[in-house]
Amino acid sequence: MSRLKCPKCRNVFELDLSAGVVFGKLHVGPYRLLKCPACGRRRFFNVYSSVNEPVTWPPREKARQAESQSSEEELEKKRIEESKYESARF
């Protein structure tokens, strides 16, 4: 994982190195044309270097909501799975 900083919006986000190589087909050396997830603009990012700043994108509130939503989905799947093995008593 490398941390990239958008020169336009100044947000820092993480990108998997393999995803940067695959998605950034247009490149000049280590710089690949990628879309910033925060502002949506396409910029050249150096995918092989990483900034030392903390990650600012996605916002923590949205990340927490995504975690709680996935946990609710997991609970629902678990409930359904357990209900399959309940014995029916008539």
C-alpha positions, 0 to 999 in steps of 0.5 A: 500500500502506498499513500498518495496525496492529491495535488488539487484537493490535498487529500491523502488516500491509500492505493494498493500498488498492484491496483495503481499499476493495473488501473493507471494504464497511461504512465510516464515512468513511475507517474500514472494517471489516476482518478482522485477518490476525493475530488474526482479529478484525474492527476499524475501520481507517483505510485512508487513513492509514499507520503508520510502524512495520515490518511484523510480519505475516506472520512472516518465517519463514512468508514465507520458507517461502512464497518457498521453496515457490513457488521449488520449484513454479517449478522443477518447472514449468520441469522439466516445460516443458523435458521437453516439448521433449526429443527421444525417442531410441529 
